[in-house]
């Protein structure tokens, strides 16, 4: 019989239903903090782990909190209005059509490639980190489609949202997350990685424990828990575009179906997953070390489908 320890690269998994922990598992193996090798780690309940692009989904929740406080622009607002340092870009009629919603839905219509390894400047997110001005780099990419026409994976879109939060609140993104999201959830231990320019990565820089990640997922089942405005959650989870590989997309969250159950989903490189299944009142958080692997999805899906859902049958 397959055991959790046999799942390739599995570092941690927590499943919670209606506040009751159904499964909690920690493994061991090599890990990295972004590109920094950490060596072999024996993971446990207090071990922080990159959640990579699940960070994007957390950033969307923070945006909604800031919007509820009146500190960031509404999704319908023109995007370049909030980047006045680039009047030349705002003067381009095609770019002038961009709104905040186009960033929230990854439908900017700008050239962006993350389908190549995160070890080369051919990867747009890596190139953004090395650019002298990350926001000019993002907003100045060649126009490839009308804004809103199609979904296209873009960490740069989330970087723009992070900037809007920091500028609007007058607070660095990690500090805003600490006071408005993590402390209300009882999460004391987290880390937010910054780029070469000292800017926290809104797209992929967050490090959490699986328990903390599961608490974030629980907000979606609890109408925001008094932390995230409930109307914002409805907007976040409302599908707007179809992704290139199947699931639908809301505001930085995927909407899919697994084994007949609707799933709200945050996903990150290496097998990082946050599954929220509303009809089962279930949250499953998974961390893994299968970075850049072609079949990195297999381990988190196996946790959900082979080890968690059968417990509910």
C-alpha positions as CSV (number, residue, x, y, z in Angstrom):
1,X,0.0,0.0,0.0
2,X,1.3,3.4,-0.9
3,X,2.2,5.7,2.0
4,X,2.6,9.4,2.2
5,X,6.3,8.9,2.7
6,X,6.4,7.3,-0.7
7,X,5.1,10.3,-2.5
8,X,7.8,12.0,-4.5
9,X,9.1,15.1,-2.9
10,X,6.4,15.5,-0.3
11,X,7.5,17.8,2.5
12,X,4.2,18.5,4.3
13,X,0.5,18.1,4.2
14,X,-2.4,19.3,6.4
15,X,-6.1,18.6,5.8
16,X,-8.7,20.3,7.9
17,X,-12.5,19.9,7.8
18,X,-14.8,22.1,9.9
19,X,-11.9,22.9,12.2
20,X,-10.9,19.2,12.7
21,X,-7.5,18.1,11.5
22,X,-8.0,15.0,9.4
23,X,-4.4,14.5,8.3
24,X,-1.1,16.0,9.2
25,X,2.2,14.7,7.7
26,X,5.8,15.9,7.4
27,X,8.6,14.3,5.5
28,X,12.2,15.1,4.8
29,X,14.4,15.9,1.8
30,X,16.3,18.6,0.0
31,X,14.7,22.1,-0.2
32,X,15.4,25.6,-1.5
33,X,14.5,29.1,-0.5
34,X,13.9,30.5,-4.0
35,X,17.2,29.6,-5.7
36,X,19.1,29.2,-2.4
37,X,19.8,25.5,-1.6
38,X,19.0,24.7,2.0
39,X,20.2,21.1,2.0
40,X,18.3,18.2,3.5
41,X,15.5,19.3,5.9
42,X,13.5,17.3,8.4
43,X,10.2,19.2,8.1
44,X,7.8,19.7,11.0
45,X,4.9,21.8,12.1
46,X,7.0,25.0,12.6
47,X,9.2,24.6,9.4
48,X,8.6,27.5,7.0
49,X,8.4,26.5,3.3
50,X,8.2,28.4,0.0
51,X,4.7,28.4,-1.2
52,X,5.9,30.0,-4.5
53,X,2.9,31.1,-6.6
54,X,0.3,30.3,-4.0
55,X,1.7,33.7,-2.8
56,X,-0.4,35.2,-5.7
57,X,-3.6,34.0,-4.1
58,X,-2.6,35.4,-0.8
59,X,-1.8,38.8,-2.4
60,X,-5.3,38.8,-3.9
61,X,-6.8,38.5,-0.4
62,X,-4.6,41.3,0.9
63,X,-5.8,43.4,-2.1
64,X,-9.4,42.9,-1.0
65,X,-8.6,43.8,2.6
66,X,-6.9,47.1,1.4
67,X,-9.9,47.7,-1.0
68,X,-12.3,47.4,2.0
69,X,-10.2,50.1,3.7
70,X,-10.5,52.3,0.7
71,X,-6.7,52.3,0.2
72,X,-6.3,50.7,-3.3
73,X,-8.2,51.3,-6.6
74,X,-11.2,49.4,-7.6
75,X,-10.8,46.7,-10.2
76,X,-12.4,48.9,-12.9
77,X,-9.8,51.8,-12.4
78,X,-7.3,52.5,-15.1
79,X,-4.0,50.8,-14.1
80,X,-1.5,53.3,-15.4
81,X,-3.2,56.1,-13.4
82,X,-1.5,54.6,-10.4
83,X,2.0,54.5,-12.1
84,X,2.4,58.2,-12.9
85,X,6.1,57.8,-13.2
86,X,5.6,56.3,-16.7
87,X,3.7,59.0,-18.7
88,X,5.2,57.7,-21.9
89,X,3.5,54.3,-21.3
90,X,0.2,55.9,-20.3
91,X,0.3,57.9,-23.6
92,X,0.1,54.6,-25.5
93,X,-3.6,54.1,-26.4
94,X,-3.3,50.3,-26.1
95,X,-1.8,50.4,-22.7
96,X,-4.1,53.2,-21.5
97,X,-6.9,50.6,-21.8
98,X,-5.4,48.5,-19.0
99,X,-7.3,48.3,-15.7
100,X,-6.6,46.8,-12.3
101,X,-8.9,43.9,-13.2
102,X,-6.6,43.0,-16.0
103,X,-3.8,42.5,-13.5
104,X,-6.1,40.6,-11.1
105,X,-7.1,38.2,-13.9
106,X,-3.7,37.9,-15.6
107,X,-5.2,39.3,-18.9
108,X,-2.9,42.3,-19.5
109,X,-2.2,41.3,-23.1
110,X,1.5,41.9,-22.6
111,X,4.3,39.6,-23.7
112,X,5.3,37.4,-20.7
113,X,7.0,34.0,-20.6
114,X,7.3,31.8,-17.6
115,X,7.2,28.5,-19.6
116,X,11.0,28.3,-19.5
117,X,13.1,27.4,-16.4
118,X,13.4,29.9,-13.6
119,X,17.2,29.8,-14.0
120,X,17.4,31.9,-17.2
121,X,16.7,35.5,-18.1
122,X,14.5,34.2,-20.9
123,X,12.0,33.7,-18.0
124,X,10.1,37.0,-17.7
125,X,9.8,36.8,-13.9
126,X,13.5,36.3,-13.5
127,X,14.2,39.1,-16.0
128,X,11.9,41.3,-14.0
129,X,13.9,40.6,-10.8
130,X,17.1,41.7,-12.7
131,X,15.5,44.7,-14.4
132,X,16.6,48.2,-13.1
133,X,12.9,49.1,-12.7
134,X,10.6,46.1,-12.3
135,X,7.4,48.0,-12.9
136,X,8.6,49.7,-16.1
137,X,9.8,46.2,-17.2
138,X,6.3,44.8,-16.7
139,X,4.2,47.6,-18.1
140,X,6.6,48.2,-21.0
141,X,6.4,44.6,-22.4
142,X,5.3,44.4,-26.0
143,X,1.5,44.3,-26.5
144,X,0.4,41.0,-27.8
145,X,-3.4,41.0,-27.4
146,X,-6.2,43.3,-26.3
147,X,-6.4,43.6,-22.5
148,X,-9.0,41.2,-21.1
149,X,-9.1,39.0,-24.2
150,X,-7.3,36.0,-22.8
151,X,-5.6,34.6,-19.7
152,X,-1.8,34.4,-19.8
153,X,0.3,33.4,-16.8
154,X,2.1,36.5,-15.6
155,X,3.8,37.0,-12.3
156,X,4.4,40.6,-13.3
157,X,0.6,41.2,-12.9
158,X,0.8,40.2,-9.3
159,X,3.9,42.4,-8.7
160,X,1.8,45.4,-9.9
161,X,-0.9,44.4,-7.3
162,X,1.7,44.2,-4.6
163,X,2.9,47.7,-5.5
164,X,-0.6,49.1,-5.4
165,X,-1.1,47.6,-1.9
166,X,2.2,49.0,-0.6
167,X,1.6,52.4,-2.1
168,X,-2.0,52.7,-1.1
169,X,-1.5,51.5,2.5
170,X,1.8,53.2,3.0
171,X,3.0,49.9,4.5
172,X,5.4,47.3,3.2
173,X,3.6,44.2,1.9
174,X,4.9,41.8,4.6
175,X,4.0,44.2,7.4
176,X,0.5,44.8,6.0
177,X,0.1,41.0,5.7
178,X,1.2,40.5,9.3
179,X,-1.2,43.0,10.8
180,X,-4.2,42.6,8.6
181,X,-4.1,38.9,7.7
182,X,-1.7,36.7,9.6
183,X,-2.1,38.0,13.2
184,X,-5.9,37.8,12.9
185,X,-5.4,34.2,11.9
186,X,-3.1,33.5,14.8
187,X,-0.1,33.0,12.4
188,X,3.0,34.4,14.1
189,X,5.7,32.8,11.9
190,X,6.2,33.7,8.3
191,X,8.7,35.1,5.9
192,X,8.4,37.2,2.7
193,X,11.4,37.0,0.3
194,X,12.5,40.2,-1.4
195,X,14.1,40.6,-4.8
196,X,17.5,42.2,-5.6
197,X,15.9,45.6,-5.3
198,X,14.6,44.9,-1.8
199,X,11.0,44.7,-3.1
200,X,9.0,41.8,-1.5
201,X,7.8,39.4,-4.2
202,X,4.1,39.6,-4.3
203,X,4.1,36.8,-6.9
204,X,6.2,34.0,-5.2
205,X,8.0,35.2,-2.1
206,X,5.9,34.0,0.8
207,X,7.1,31.2,3.1
208,X,4.5,29.7,5.5
209,X,4.0,26.4,7.4
210,X,1.3,24.0,6.0
211,X,-0.8,24.7,9.1
212,X,-0.7,28.5,8.4
213,X,-1.5,27.9,4.7
214,X,-4.5,25.8,5.7
215,X,-5.7,28.7,7.9
216,X,-5.6,31.0,5.0
217,X,-7.7,28.5,3.0
218,X,-10.2,28.4,5.8
219,X,-11.1,32.0,5.2
220,X,-12.7,31.0,1.9
221,X,-15.0,28.6,3.8
222,X,-15.8,31.1,6.6
223,X,-17.0,34.0,4.5
224,X,-13.7,35.8,5.1
225,X,-13.8,35.3,8.9
226,X,-14.1,39.0,9.5
227,X,-10.6,39.4,8.0
228,X,-11.3,39.5,4.2
229,X,-14.5,41.2,3.1
230,X,-17.1,38.6,2.0
231,X,-18.1,40.6,-1.2
232,X,-14.4,40.5,-2.2
233,X,-14.2,36.7,-1.8
234,X,-17.2,36.3,-4.1
235,X,-15.4,38.4,-6.7
236,X,-12.1,36.6,-6.2
237,X,-13.7,33.2,-6.7
238,X,-15.9,34.1,-9.6
239,X,-14.5,32.5,-12.8
240,X,-13.8,35.0,-15.5
241,X,-11.4,33.4,-18.0
242,X,-10.3,29.9,-19.0
243,X,-6.6,29.1,-18.4
244,X,-4.5,27.6,-21.2
245,X,-4.5,24.2,-19.4
246,X,-8.0,23.8,-18.1
247,X,-9.1,25.4,-14.9
248,X,-11.0,28.7,-14.8
249,X,-9.5,31.8,-13.3
250,X,-10.9,34.4,-11.0
251,X,-8.8,37.0,-9.2
252,X,-5.4,35.2,-8.7
253,X,-7.3,32.0,-7.8
254,X,-8.0,29.0,-9.9
255,X,-11.5,27.4,-10.0
256,X,-11.6,23.7,-11.0
257,X,-13.3,20.4,-10.4
258,X,-11.7,17.3,-8.9
259,X,-13.5,14.0,-8.5
260,X,-16.8,15.8,-8.9
261,X,-16.1,18.4,-6.3
262,X,-15.7,22.1,-7.0
263,X,-12.2,23.3,-5.9
264,X,-10.8,26.8,-5.3
265,X,-7.1,26.4,-5.8
266,X,-3.8,28.2,-5.2
267,X,-0.8,26.6,-7.0
268,X,2.9,27.0,-6.8
269,X,6.0,25.6,-8.5
270,X,7.3,22.4,-7.0
271,X,4.0,21.0,-5.9
272,X,2.8,23.7,-3.5
273,X,-1.0,23.6,-3.3
274,X,-3.9,25.1,-1.4
275,X,-7.1,23.2,-2.1
276,X,-10.4,24.4,-0.8
277,X,-13.4,22.2,-1.5
278,X,-16.5,24.2,-0.4
279,X,-19.1,21.4,-0.6
280,X,-17.0,19.2,1.8
281,X,-15.9,22.1,4.0
282,X,-12.4,20.9,3.4
283,X,-9.0,22.6,3.2
284,X,-5.8,20.8,2.1
285,X,-2.4,22.4,2.2
286,X,0.5,20.7,0.6
287,X,4.2,21.6,0.4
288,X,6.7,19.7,-1.8
289,X,10.1,20.0,-3.4
290,X,9.5,18.9,-7.0
291,X,10.6,22.3,-8.4
292,X,10.4,22.8,-12.1
293,X,9.4,19.1,-12.6
294,X,7.2,18.2,-15.5
295,X,4.9,16.1,-13.3
296,X,5.1,18.2,-10.1
297,X,1.2,18.2,-9.9
298,X,1.1,14.4,-9.2
299,X,2.2,14.5,-5.5
300,X,-0.3,17.1,-4.2
301,X,-3.1,15.6,-6.3
302,X,-2.2,12.2,-4.8
303,X,-2.4,13.6,-1.3
304,X,-5.9,14.9,-2.0
305,X,-7.3,12.1,-4.0
306,X,-5.6,9.0,-2.4
307,X,-5.3,10.0,1.2
308,X,-7.8,12.7,2.1
309,X,-10.9,12.2,0.0
310,X,-11.1,8.5,0.8
311,X,-11.3,9.4,4.5
312,X,-14.6,11.2,3.8
313,X,-16.2,8.4,1.8
